[in-house]
């Protein structure tokens, strides 16, 4: 349903307005970040299953739309993955496991990863909430499971697993025991998930459970 809504919006909204909104979003989440190494670089944002792509350029420390068919860096993903990118931890995991692909010269790809790793998590959430509110779609940040009662049988979809992973990370600074229990639950579903395995080891080390 969400995909159908987005496809309809993209057909109705002129490309120039799409680009204006996209550049505003990029400039918002990248505020206070150093963009010097991206200066003059053309970036292609490609949502492959929607068969849609947008070209932007970094000029004067901000992103602007550009008429181009050639990019220095391409960011390629799918619609389903795009909906998850409001969570910084999931964003970085998506890059690691190849759900988000960065294509370009190694130096430029590494710089893009650096920029993404330094994003302010709350800005991603704010942008996501604004986007979903505009489209009148329930935000993925609305509680979907009770983390105090959740069990393995409750994890029916990938989104459910993503949710408890995100909640575990939010709690890790003040309730490590709960974070570990949630992450162990996620590990039952994703035993080879890099982020999950890493976080379980990290929590167990901090709690002296190695």
Backbone as ProteinMPNN parsed JSONL, in Angstrom:
{"seq_chain_A": "XXXXXXXXXXXXXXXXXXXXXXXXXXXXXXXXXXXXXXXXXXXXXXXXXXXXXXXXXXXXXXXXXXXXXXXXXXXXXXXXXXXXXXXXXXXXXXXXXXXXXXXXXXXXXXXXXXXXXXXXXXXXXXXXXXXXXXXXXXXXXXXXXXXXXXXXXXXXXXXXXXXXXXXXXXXXXXXXXXXXXXXXXXXXXXXXXXXXXXXXXXXXXXXXXX", "coords_chain_A": {"N_chain_A": [[0.838, -1.207, 0.0], [1.889, 1.278, 0.863], [3.898, 1.57, -1.009], [2.4, 1.851, -3.355], [1.154, 4.278, -2.824], [3.339, 6.035, -2.722], [4.308, 5.74, -5.347], [2.179, 6.841, -6.768], [2.256, 9.491, -5.836], [4.738, 10.283, -6.863], [4.209, 10.224, -9.563], [2.417, 12.287, -9.813], [3.563, 14.61, -8.744], [5.612, 17.183, -9.957], [8.928, 16.718, -11.312], [10.826, 18.668, -10.672], [9.879, 19.713, -8.292], [10.036, 17.48, -6.692], [12.803, 17.196, -6.583], [13.483, 19.561, -5.298], [12.351, 19.151, -2.764], [13.801, 16.878, -2.016], [16.447, 17.857, -1.904], [16.165, 19.722, 0.156], [15.633, 17.959, 2.249], [18.038, 16.485, 2.361], [19.848, 18.537, 2.982], [18.903, 19.21, 5.477], [19.321, 16.877, 7.108], [22.038, 16.742, 6.918], [23.011, 18.953, 8.112], [25.445, 20.971, 9.694], [27.4, 19.157, 9.096], [30.556, 18.403, 7.562], [30.947, 19.018, 4.214], [32.892, 19.329, 2.402], [34.578, 17.539, 0.983], [32.837, 16.501, -0.819], [32.283, 18.464, -2.527], [31.234, 19.792, -5.578], [30.634, 17.314, -6.602], [28.552, 15.07, -8.368], [25.667, 13.379, -7.435], [23.816, 10.441, -7.653], [20.685, 9.346, -6.748], [19.081, 6.419, -6.421], [16.212, 4.577, -6.58], [15.634, 1.512, -7.153], [13.476, -0.406, -7.647], [11.295, 1.211, -7.932], [11.912, 2.397, -10.213], [12.971, 4.947, -10.33], [15.022, 7.815, -10.231], [17.176, 10.387, -8.978], [19.165, 13.295, -9.464], [21.617, 15.074, -7.768], [23.78, 17.781, -6.735], [26.633, 18.726, -4.864], [27.223, 21.865, -3.799], [28.761, 24.8, -2.617], [28.614, 23.996, 0.073], [26.137, 22.76, 0.325], [23.344, 20.753, -0.829], [22.121, 20.692, -4.138], [19.759, 20.654, -6.84], [20.445, 19.139, -10.04], [20.833, 19.06, -13.56], [21.585, 16.248, -15.013], [22.988, 13.238, -16.354], [24.951, 11.685, -15.611], [26.834, 10.455, -12.958], [29.036, 11.027, -10.168], [28.916, 9.602, -7.889], [26.813, 6.977, -6.952], [23.913, 6.174, -5.158], [22.248, 3.391, -4.399], [19.24, 1.645, -3.874], [16.29, -0.106, -2.62], [12.686, 0.374, -2.521], [11.512, -0.737, -0.166], [13.685, -0.891, 1.583], [14.339, 1.791, 1.759], [12.297, 2.822, 3.362], [13.114, 2.046, 5.852], [15.235, 3.581, 6.563], [15.153, 5.589, 8.417], [16.257, 4.979, 10.779], [19.352, 5.197, 12.186], [21.174, 3.153, 12.896], [20.172, 0.976, 11.475], [20.433, 1.99, 8.954], [23.258, 2.058, 8.618], [23.748, -0.666, 8.869], [22.418, -1.567, 6.609], [24.045, -0.593, 4.595], [26.347, -2.038, 5.092], [25.482, -4.719, 4.67], [24.762, -4.65, 2.035], [22.234, -3.863, 1.21], [21.896, -1.218, 0.757], [23.627, 0.264, -1.745], [26.684, 1.747, -2.542], [28.14, 3.323, -5.2], [31.012, 4.148, -6.888], [34.159, 5.987, -7.085], [36.572, 4.611, -4.841], [37.541, 6.4, -2.806], [35.594, 8.375, -2.755], [33.321, 6.892, -2.119], [34.03, 6.025, 0.452], [34.062, 8.477, 1.733], [31.391, 9.178, 1.599], [30.315, 7.202, 3.239], [31.459, 7.968, 5.643], [30.208, 10.417, 6.078], [27.53, 9.573, 6.351], [27.753, 7.974, 8.616], [28.123, 9.863, 10.55], [25.769, 11.197, 10.837], [23.114, 12.845, 12.595], [21.091, 10.988, 14.635], [18.471, 11.732, 15.537], [17.653, 13.621, 13.711], [17.204, 12.122, 11.42], [14.989, 10.653, 12.275], [13.137, 12.718, 12.757], [12.82, 13.714, 10.161], [11.768, 11.469, 8.868], [9.33, 11.123, 10.265], [8.014, 13.471, 9.533], [7.75, 13.046, 6.802], [6.094, 10.739, 6.669], [3.844, 11.725, 7.959], [3.033, 13.71, 6.18], [2.21, 12.142, 4.035], [0.144, 10.896, 5.203], [0.502, 8.381, 6.37], [0.951, 5.805, 8.73], [3.521, 6.313, 11.006], [6.629, 4.545, 11.164], [7.752, 4.773, 13.611], [5.829, 4.659, 15.489], [4.749, 2.813, 18.31], [4.978, -0.659, 17.889], [5.238, -3.082, 19.107], [5.139, -4.404, 22.437], [7.838, -3.927, 24.303], [8.374, -4.935, 26.769], [7.036, -7.257, 27.004], [7.397, -8.719, 24.746], [7.869, -11.601, 22.685], [9.481, -14.399, 21.022], [7.595, -15.448, 19.262], [6.161, -13.228, 18.587], [7.543, -11.91, 16.662], [6.893, -11.507, 13.685], [7.396, -10.373, 11.229], [10.016, -8.867, 9.144], [10.054, -6.18, 9.804], [9.222, -6.178, 12.443], [11.403, -7.316, 13.733], [13.342, -5.41, 13.108], [12.316, -3.344, 14.613], [12.634, -4.15, 17.355], [15.382, -4.31, 17.472], [16.096, -1.65, 17.061], [14.913, -0.538, 19.376], [16.429, -1.787, 21.355], [18.924, -0.621, 20.952], [18.345, 2.026, 21.555], [17.984, 1.816, 24.289], [20.407, 1.107, 25.344], [22.148, 2.786, 26.741], [21.117, 3.156, 29.266], [19.714, 0.936, 30.178], [21.013, -1.736, 30.052], [20.624, -4.443, 30.441], [18.013, -4.948, 29.496], [18.415, -4.201, 26.859], [20.185, -6.203, 26.022], [18.554, -8.486, 26.299], [16.575, -7.998, 24.38], [18.131, -7.874, 22.067], [19.179, -10.443, 21.987], [16.869, -11.81, 21.475], [16.34, -10.896, 18.912], [18.505, -12.074, 17.683], [17.818, -14.722, 17.499], [16.242, -14.749, 15.268], [17.804, -13.524, 13.361], [20.507, -14.881, 13.152], [22.942, -14.492, 11.905], [23.116, -11.824, 11.459], [24.983, -8.949, 11.087], [25.001, -6.538, 12.624], [23.425, -7.326, 14.802], [24.854, -9.514, 15.923], [27.219, -8.189, 16.579], [26.293, -6.296, 18.48], [25.238, -7.949, 20.509], [27.576, -9.211, 21.431], [28.935, -6.954, 22.326], [27.236, -5.977, 24.387], [27.267, -8.171, 26.146], [29.929, -8.238, 26.837], [30.183, -5.812, 28.235], [28.575, -6.409, 30.38], [29.941, -8.373, 31.579], [29.648, -11.005, 30.71], [30.991, -12.622, 29.013]], "CA_chain_A": [[0.0, 0.0, 0.0], [2.755, 2.442, 0.933], [4.584, 1.682, -2.291], [1.434, 2.375, -4.317], [0.957, 5.694, -2.511], [4.539, 6.762, -3.152], [4.335, 5.736, -6.814], [1.174, 7.809, -7.228], [2.769, 10.823, -5.545], [5.825, 10.575, -7.791], [3.63, 10.485, -10.886], [1.648, 13.538, -9.795], [4.399, 15.761, -8.372], [6.654, 17.469, -10.948], [10.277, 16.312, -10.926], [11.554, 19.791, -10.068], [9.431, 19.815, -6.898], [10.624, 16.328, -6.011], [14.21, 17.508, -6.348], [13.55, 20.615, -4.282], [12.079, 18.511, -1.476], [14.917, 15.979, -1.719], [17.595, 18.668, -1.502], [15.851, 20.256, 1.481], [15.793, 16.858, 3.201], [19.473, 16.197, 2.483], [20.489, 19.651, 3.689], [18.468, 19.149, 6.876], [19.989, 15.816, 7.858], [23.498, 16.938, 6.854], [23.353, 20.23, 8.734], [26.624, 20.967, 10.574], [28.381, 18.193, 8.614], [31.51, 18.904, 6.579], [30.673, 18.49, 2.884], [33.96, 19.831, 1.543], [35.107, 16.497, 0.108], [31.822, 16.201, -1.832], [32.082, 19.688, -3.309], [31.287, 19.63, -7.024], [30.345, 15.937, -6.996], [27.168, 14.765, -8.727], [25.226, 12.163, -6.747], [22.572, 9.86, -8.164], [19.916, 8.591, -5.759], [18.365, 5.487, -7.277], [15.325, 3.582, -5.956], [15.586, 0.662, -8.347], [12.197, -1.049, -7.949], [10.35, 2.252, -8.367], [12.454, 2.889, -11.482], [13.095, 6.381, -10.169], [16.331, 8.294, -9.774], [17.307, 11.835, -8.882], [20.546, 13.741, -9.464], [21.893, 16.294, -7.001], [25.19, 18.145, -6.699], [27.025, 19.452, -3.654], [27.854, 23.142, -4.134], [28.7, 25.8, -1.547], [28.274, 23.323, 1.334], [24.758, 22.29, 0.38], [22.912, 19.977, -1.987], [21.251, 21.372, -5.081], [19.38, 19.807, -7.973], [21.295, 19.339, -11.204], [20.435, 18.326, -14.754], [22.72, 15.399, -15.363], [22.727, 11.81, -16.531], [26.192, 11.024, -15.215], [27.091, 10.735, -11.546], [30.309, 10.629, -9.571], [28.561, 8.639, -6.84], [25.421, 6.514, -7.004], [23.372, 5.503, -3.976], [21.202, 2.545, -4.979], [18.539, 0.783, -2.929], [14.914, -0.411, -3.011], [11.679, 1.108, -1.763], [11.347, -1.319, 1.169], [14.833, -0.5, 2.408], [14.248, 3.238, 1.971], [11.386, 3.078, 4.475], [13.776, 1.713, 7.114], [16.446, 4.366, 6.744], [15.003, 6.6, 9.456], [17.03, 4.494, 11.923], [20.753, 5.28, 11.786], [21.816, 1.841, 13.032], [19.711, 0.159, 10.356], [21.039, 2.582, 7.759], [24.63, 1.589, 8.518], [23.696, -2.106, 8.615], [22.004, -1.747, 5.221], [25.236, -0.352, 3.77], [27.26, -3.163, 5.319], [25.006, -5.97, 4.075], [24.514, -4.482, 0.611], [20.878, -3.405, 0.875], [22.162, 0.096, 0.177], [24.89, 0.125, -2.468], [27.351, 2.981, -2.929], [28.92, 3.036, -6.396], [31.858, 5.27, -7.274], [35.558, 5.833, -6.718], [36.683, 4.216, -3.426], [37.697, 7.543, -1.905], [34.305, 9.058, -2.659], [32.437, 5.978, -1.389], [34.424, 6.089, 1.863], [33.647, 9.771, 2.265], [29.937, 9.104, 1.776], [30.078, 6.382, 4.432], [31.821, 8.793, 6.802], [29.139, 11.391, 6.257], [26.351, 8.87, 6.85], [28.007, 7.495, 9.981], [28.118, 11.014, 11.452], [24.452, 11.839, 10.864], [22.43, 12.92, 13.888], [19.946, 10.057, 14.56], [17.168, 12.369, 15.733], [17.278, 14.318, 12.479], [16.624, 11.104, 10.545], [13.663, 10.346, 12.797], [12.274, 13.88, 12.503], [12.533, 13.768, 8.727], [10.882, 10.349, 8.571], [7.997, 11.411, 10.806], [7.423, 14.52, 8.699], [7.429, 12.418, 5.524], [4.938, 9.867, 6.834], [2.694, 12.567, 8.303], [2.622, 14.363, 4.947], [1.525, 11.161, 3.205], [-0.927, 10.309, 6.011], [0.838, 6.983, 6.62], [1.407, 5.607, 10.098], [4.971, 6.337, 11.125], [7.224, 3.328, 11.719], [8.19, 5.026, 14.98], [4.737, 4.374, 16.405], [5.009, 1.517, 18.942], [4.362, -1.797, 17.219], [5.316, -4.206, 20.023], [5.459, -4.065, 23.817], [9.171, -4.498, 24.514], [8.428, -5.586, 28.082], [6.346, -8.543, 26.932], [7.615, -9.31, 23.434], [8.461, -12.935, 22.646], [9.903, -14.808, 19.683], [6.41, -15.659, 18.426], [5.643, -11.917, 18.165], [8.369, -11.38, 15.571], [6.286, -12.118, 12.504], [7.882, -9.733, 10.001], [11.315, -8.197, 9.281], [9.859, -4.889, 10.471], [9.158, -6.441, 13.887], [12.789, -7.519, 14.182], [13.982, -4.091, 13.034], [11.806, -2.53, 15.714], [13.251, -4.479, 18.644], [16.803, -3.937, 17.368], [16.148, -0.207, 17.309], [14.608, -0.281, 20.782], [17.586, -2.234, 22.142], [19.982, 0.384, 20.817], [17.916, 3.213, 22.296], [18.038, 1.557, 25.732], [21.71, 0.586, 25.766], [22.876, 3.694, 27.632], [20.565, 3.206, 30.621], [19.134, -0.344, 30.584], [21.78, -2.681, 29.248], [20.04, -5.772, 30.567], [16.885, -5.011, 28.565], [18.981, -4.161, 25.51], [20.716, -7.527, 25.715], [17.458, -9.447, 26.137], [15.941, -7.729, 23.089], [19.049, -8.204, 20.985], [19.241, -11.903, 21.934], [15.635, -12.212, 20.807], [16.559, -10.633, 17.487], [19.517, -13.011, 17.182], [17.123, -15.966, 17.162], [15.704, -14.606, 13.914], [18.918, -13.156, 12.483], [21.721, -15.36, 13.815], [24.139, -14.022, 11.205], [23.041, -10.375, 11.243], [26.226, -8.363, 11.582], [24.725, -5.587, 13.702], [22.907, -8.072, 15.958], [25.974, -10.257, 16.514], [28.129, -7.202, 17.166], [25.689, -5.698, 19.667], [25.154, -8.968, 21.556], [28.926, -9.348, 21.989], [29.249, -5.703, 23.031], [26.466, -5.941, 25.631], [27.742, -9.23, 27.031], [31.234, -7.804, 27.367], [29.95, -4.772, 29.231], [27.928, -7.003, 31.542], [30.818, -9.402, 32.094], [29.069, -12.321, 30.433], [31.724, -13.286, 27.923]], "C_chain_A": [[0.869, 1.252, 0.0], [3.464, 2.673, -0.394], [3.667, 2.269, -3.347], [1.198, 3.866, -4.105], [2.134, 6.514, -3.021], [4.611, 6.846, -4.671], [3.359, 6.758, -7.39], [1.647, 9.238, -7.018], [3.843, 11.213, -6.551], [5.319, 10.839, -9.206], [2.965, 11.856, -10.948], [2.518, 14.774, -9.545], [5.478, 15.981, -9.419], [8.052, 17.148, -10.416], [11.031, 17.45, -10.237], [11.155, 19.975, -8.605], [9.956, 18.647, -6.071], [12.075, 16.623, -5.635], [14.376, 18.578, -5.276], [13.344, 20.026, -2.893], [13.239, 17.61, -1.064], [16.135, 16.754, -1.239], [17.378, 19.28, -0.118], [16.064, 19.193, 2.555], [17.27, 16.55, 3.43], [20.191, 17.295, 3.26], [20.114, 19.666, 5.17], [19.249, 18.091, 7.648], [21.508, 15.979, 7.872], [23.941, 18.269, 7.473], [24.494, 20.051, 9.727], [27.652, 19.903, 10.194], [29.315, 18.859, 7.608], [31.245, 18.228, 5.236], [31.775, 18.856, 1.889], [34.445, 18.782, 0.54], [34.102, 16.076, -0.968], [31.576, 17.384, -2.763], [32.253, 19.41, -4.803], [30.953, 18.237, -7.515], [28.845, 15.758, -7.28], [26.8, 13.407, -8.122], [23.884, 11.717, -7.318], [21.929, 9.04, -7.06], [18.925, 7.722, -6.526], [17.55, 4.495, -6.449], [14.927, 2.63, -7.08], [14.211, 0.08, -8.658], [11.089, -0.053, -8.288], [10.725, 2.8, -9.747], [12.518, 4.412, -11.488], [14.501, 6.737, -9.691], [16.353, 9.817, -9.83], [18.791, 12.185, -8.815], [20.67, 15.043, -8.679], [23.397, 16.547, -7.039], [25.461, 18.917, -5.409], [27.804, 20.696, -4.057], [27.678, 24.102, -2.967], [28.141, 25.212, -0.247], [26.799, 22.951, 1.467], [24.412, 21.536, -0.9], [21.935, 20.78, -2.825], [20.893, 20.402, -6.197], [20.279, 20.114, -9.162], [20.743, 18.516, -12.367], [21.641, 17.533, -15.229], [22.248, 13.971, -15.576], [23.973, 11.001, -16.165], [26.519, 11.432, -13.786], [28.491, 10.296, -11.139], [30.085, 9.555, -8.505], [27.092, 8.267, -6.992], [25.07, 5.813, -5.702], [22.146, 4.731, -4.447], [20.572, 1.656, -3.92], [17.132, 0.498, -3.459], [13.948, 0.375, -2.126], [11.563, 0.587, -0.33], [12.482, -0.91, 2.102], [14.775, 0.99, 2.719], [13.371, 3.564, 3.166], [12.033, 2.818, 5.828], [14.891, 2.684, 7.474], [16.308, 5.524, 7.717], [15.795, 6.214, 10.701], [18.494, 4.423, 11.514], [21.447, 3.93, 11.846], [21.432, 0.937, 11.867], [20.26, 0.682, 9.039], [22.446, 2.041, 7.561], [24.673, 0.083, 8.26], [23.324, -2.376, 7.162], [23.161, -1.515, 4.257], [26.187, -1.537, 3.879], [26.799, -4.429, 4.607], [24.607, -5.847, 2.606], [23.098, -4.123, 0.225], [20.889, -1.977, 0.343], [23.547, 0.014, -0.445], [25.42, 1.504, -2.851], [28.312, 2.652, -4.076], [29.705, 4.282, -6.795], [33.299, 4.979, -6.937], [35.653, 5.523, -5.226], [36.775, 5.378, -2.456], [36.368, 8.259, -1.69], [33.298, 8.199, -1.896], [32.75, 6.029, 0.102], [33.996, 7.401, 2.504], [32.143, 9.8, 2.508], [29.594, 8.288, 3.014], [30.399, 7.169, 5.703], [30.706, 9.779, 7.117], [27.899, 10.729, 6.867], [26.544, 8.411, 8.293], [27.964, 8.619, 11.004], [26.769, 11.731, 11.512], [23.875, 11.808, 12.273], [21.174, 12.048, 13.825], [18.589, 10.732, 14.662], [16.717, 13.111, 14.488], [16.666, 13.339, 11.474], [15.196, 10.778, 10.974], [12.693, 11.491, 12.514], [11.855, 13.949, 11.042], [11.561, 12.666, 8.339], [9.459, 10.623, 9.042], [7.271, 12.455, 9.961], [6.941, 13.931, 7.372], [6.164, 11.573, 5.633], [3.681, 10.669, 7.178], [2.147, 13.242, 7.049], [1.806, 13.412, 4.068], [0.357, 10.477, 3.922], [-0.757, 8.794, 6.162], [1.332, 6.876, 8.05], [2.921, 5.531, 10.154], [5.494, 5.034, 11.688], [7.727, 3.533, 13.129], [7.052, 4.864, 15.987], [4.966, 2.993, 17.007], [4.262, 0.392, 18.249], [4.35, -3.037, 18.102], [5.612, -3.692, 21.426], [6.788, -4.725, 24.163], [9.304, -5.19, 25.863], [7.762, -6.966, 28.073], [6.612, -9.291, 25.625], [8.291, -10.68, 23.558], [8.801, -13.284, 21.205], [8.714, -14.969, 18.748], [5.807, -14.345, 17.93], [6.373, -11.374, 16.949], [7.955, -12.034, 14.266], [6.83, -11.561, 11.193], [9.272, -9.145, 10.224], [11.198, -6.861, 10.005], [9.776, -5.057, 11.984], [10.562, -6.606, 14.462], [13.544, -6.194, 14.171], [13.587, -3.236, 14.226], [12.511, -2.861, 17.018], [14.761, -4.213, 18.638], [16.962, -2.452, 17.674], [15.884, 0.144, 18.756], [15.769, -0.691, 21.685], [18.691, -1.186, 22.11], [19.618, 1.66, 21.579], [18.118, 3.051, 23.798], [19.452, 1.278, 26.238], [22.47, 1.491, 26.735], [22.354, 3.681, 29.066], [19.865, 1.914, 31.074], [19.764, -1.441, 29.729], [21.187, -4.089, 29.303], [18.871, -5.96, 29.599], [17.386, -5.008, 27.121], [19.486, -5.538, 25.096], [19.592, -8.531, 25.483], [16.756, -9.256, 24.793], [16.837, -8.157, 21.934], [19.222, -9.726, 20.86], [17.998, -12.475, 21.248], [15.781, -12.037, 19.296], [17.54, -11.634, 16.881], [18.912, -14.36, 16.841], [16.607, -15.945, 15.731], [16.817, -14.308, 12.916], [20.249, -13.58, 13.11], [23.017, -14.874, 13.186], [24.103, -12.532, 10.908], [24.229, -9.678, 11.879], [26.005, -7.411, 12.745], [24.288, -6.327, 14.963], [24.034, -8.802, 16.672], [26.938, -9.308, 17.228], [27.578, -6.65, 18.475], [25.568, -6.7, 20.817], [26.504, -9.131, 22.239], [29.3, -8.128, 22.819], [28.527, -5.65, 24.378], [26.968, -6.983, 26.629], [29.089, -8.876, 27.632], [31.063, -6.764, 28.477], [29.341, -5.339, 30.518], [28.748, -8.154, 32.138], [30.314, -10.803, 31.86], [29.797, -13.063, 29.325], [32.022, -14.743, 28.299]], "O_chain_A": [[0.622, 2.181, -0.768], [3.615, 3.807, -0.848], [4.097, 3.094, -4.153], [1.061, 4.627, -5.063], [1.957, 7.548, -3.665], [4.935, 7.898, -5.223], [3.661, 7.447, -8.364], [1.476, 10.095, -7.885], [3.86, 12.344, -7.038], [5.936, 11.593, -9.959], [2.95, 12.505, -11.994], [2.241, 15.852, -10.071], [6.202, 15.04, -9.744], [8.322, 17.288, -9.223], [11.799, 17.204, -9.307], [11.984, 20.346, -7.774], [10.28, 18.805, -4.894], [12.514, 16.339, -4.52], [15.288, 18.513, -4.452], [14.071, 20.359, -1.957], [13.617, 17.581, 0.107], [16.785, 16.354, -0.273], [18.307, 19.346, 0.686], [16.6, 19.474, 3.628], [17.699, 16.374, 4.57], [21.045, 17.009, 4.099], [20.907, 20.083, 6.014], [19.78, 18.372, 8.722], [22.187, 15.423, 8.735], [25.105, 18.656, 7.365], [24.508, 19.097, 10.504], [28.664, 19.751, 10.878], [28.91, 19.77, 6.886], [31.311, 17.003, 5.133], [31.604, 18.707, 0.679], [34.694, 19.103, -0.622], [34.463, 15.38, -1.917], [30.755, 17.305, -3.677], [33.27, 18.869, -5.238], [30.981, 17.989, -8.72], [27.993, 16.234, -6.529], [27.524, 12.424, -8.277], [22.948, 12.506, -7.446], [22.557, 8.14, -6.502], [18.034, 8.237, -7.202], [18.106, 3.68, -5.713], [14.008, 2.905, -7.852], [13.807, 0.067, -9.821], [10.067, -0.428, -8.862], [9.971, 3.555, -10.362], [12.183, 5.074, -12.47], [15.085, 6.046, -8.857], [15.645, 10.441, -10.62], [19.579, 11.472, -8.195], [19.918, 15.991, -8.904], [24.184, 15.648, -7.336], [24.61, 19.667, -4.931], [28.908, 20.6, -4.592], [26.593, 24.21, -2.397], [27.322, 25.828, 0.435], [26.275, 22.839, 2.575], [25.094, 21.662, -1.917], [21.045, 21.453, -2.305], [21.626, 19.451, -6.468], [20.811, 21.219, -9.278], [20.247, 17.407, -12.171], [22.592, 18.088, -15.778], [21.223, 13.557, -15.034], [24.032, 9.791, -16.383], [26.485, 12.615, -13.446], [29.052, 9.342, -11.678], [30.949, 8.714, -8.256], [26.233, 9.137, -7.142], [25.821, 4.972, -5.206], [21.14, 5.319, -4.842], [21.275, 0.991, -3.158], [16.818, 0.821, -4.605], [14.343, 0.962, -1.118], [11.52, 1.374, 0.615], [12.254, -0.618, 3.276], [15.123, 1.407, 3.824], [13.673, 4.495, 3.914], [11.554, 3.316, 6.847], [15.436, 2.618, 8.576], [17.216, 6.346, 7.845], [15.984, 7.044, 11.59], [18.848, 3.677, 10.601], [22.224, 3.59, 10.953], [22.274, 0.214, 11.333], [20.521, -0.09, 8.117], [22.795, 1.61, 6.462], [25.532, -0.395, 7.52], [23.85, -3.304, 6.548], [23.245, -2.17, 3.217], [26.76, -1.981, 2.884], [27.61, -5.138, 4.011], [24.164, -6.821, 1.998], [22.777, -4.079, -0.962], [20.01, -1.578, -0.42], [24.527, -0.272, 0.243], [24.695, 2.325, -3.413], [29.191, 1.802, -3.932], [29.125, 5.346, -7.013], [33.638, 3.862, -6.547], [34.912, 6.094, -4.427], [36.154, 5.348, -1.393], [36.057, 8.693, -0.581], [32.508, 8.723, -1.111], [31.836, 6.072, 0.926], [33.615, 7.435, 3.674], [31.675, 10.369, 3.494], [28.679, 8.643, 3.758], [29.701, 7.052, 6.71], [30.314, 9.951, 8.271], [27.295, 11.271, 7.793], [25.611, 8.455, 9.095], [27.789, 8.365, 12.196], [26.646, 12.764, 12.17], [24.113, 10.875, 13.041], [20.274, 12.337, 13.036], [17.654, 10.355, 13.955], [15.517, 13.218, 14.235], [15.724, 13.683, 10.761], [14.304, 10.643, 10.137], [11.563, 11.262, 12.084], [10.694, 14.208, 10.724], [10.632, 12.9, 7.566], [8.498, 10.385, 8.309], [6.072, 12.342, 9.707], [5.864, 14.272, 6.884], [5.268, 11.675, 4.794], [2.583, 10.329, 6.736], [0.932, 13.335, 6.874], [0.833, 13.822, 3.436], [-0.323, 9.617, 3.362], [-1.721, 8.032, 6.094], [2.049, 7.752, 8.531], [3.531, 4.757, 9.417], [4.883, 4.464, 12.592], [8.098, 2.564, 13.792], [7.277, 4.924, 17.196], [5.345, 2.074, 16.281], [3.051, 0.478, 18.045], [3.55, -3.947, 17.883], [6.262, -2.659, 21.586], [6.858, -5.946, 24.302], [10.247, -5.951, 26.077], [7.909, -7.742, 29.017], [6.095, -10.39, 25.43], [9.156, -10.892, 24.407], [8.451, -12.552, 20.28], [8.815, -14.657, 17.562], [5.036, -14.337, 16.971], [5.872, -10.472, 16.276], [8.58, -12.987, 13.802], [6.731, -12.215, 10.155], [9.675, -8.941, 11.369], [12.109, -6.451, 10.725], [10.21, -4.179, 12.729], [10.867, -6.098, 15.542], [14.292, -5.887, 15.099], [14.404, -2.5, 14.78], [12.947, -1.953, 17.725], [15.346, -3.924, 19.682], [17.839, -2.048, 18.438], [16.544, 1.02, 19.314], [16.057, -0.014, 22.672], [19.317, -0.903, 23.132], [20.485, 2.298, 22.176], [18.39, 4.024, 24.501], [19.668, 1.218, 27.448], [23.338, 1.021, 27.47], [23.042, 4.132, 29.983], [19.464, 1.81, 32.233], [19.141, -1.99, 28.82], [21.244, -4.832, 28.324], [18.752, -7.004, 28.959], [16.854, -5.718, 26.267], [19.252, -5.988, 23.975], [19.672, -9.344, 24.562], [16.384, -10.231, 24.141], [16.369, -8.728, 20.949], [19.391, -10.24, 19.755], [18.066, -13.481, 20.542], [15.4, -12.907, 18.512], [17.423, -11.999, 15.711], [19.435, -15.072, 15.984], [16.54, -16.979, 15.065], [16.786, -14.774, 11.777], [21.028, -12.733, 13.548], [24.061, -14.843, 13.838], [24.96, -12.024, 10.185], [24.455, -9.804, 13.082], [26.728, -7.463, 13.74], [24.727, -5.996, 16.064], [24.155, -8.717, 17.894], [27.406, -9.587, 18.332], [28.303, -6.547, 19.464], [25.773, -6.337, 21.975], [26.585, -9.184, 23.466], [29.906, -8.252, 23.883], [29.134, -5.317, 25.395], [27.08, -6.701, 27.822], [29.359, -9.176, 28.795], [31.715, -6.834, 29.519], [29.566, -4.811, 31.607], [28.311, -8.821, 33.076], [30.514, -11.691, 32.688], [29.271, -14.025, 28.766], [32.631, -15.47, 27.514]]}, "name": "protein", "num_of_chains": 1, "seq": "XXXXXXXXXXXXXXXXXXXXXXXXXXXXXXXXXXXXXXXXXXXXXXXXXXXXXXXXXXXXXXXXXXXXXXXXXXXXXXXXXXXXXXXXXXXXXXXXXXXXXXXXXXXXXXXXXXXXXXXXXXXXXXXXXXXXXXXXXXXXXXXXXXXXXXXXXXXXXXXXXXXXXXXXXXXXXXXXXXXXXXXXXXXXXXXXXXXXXXXXXXXXXXXXXX"}
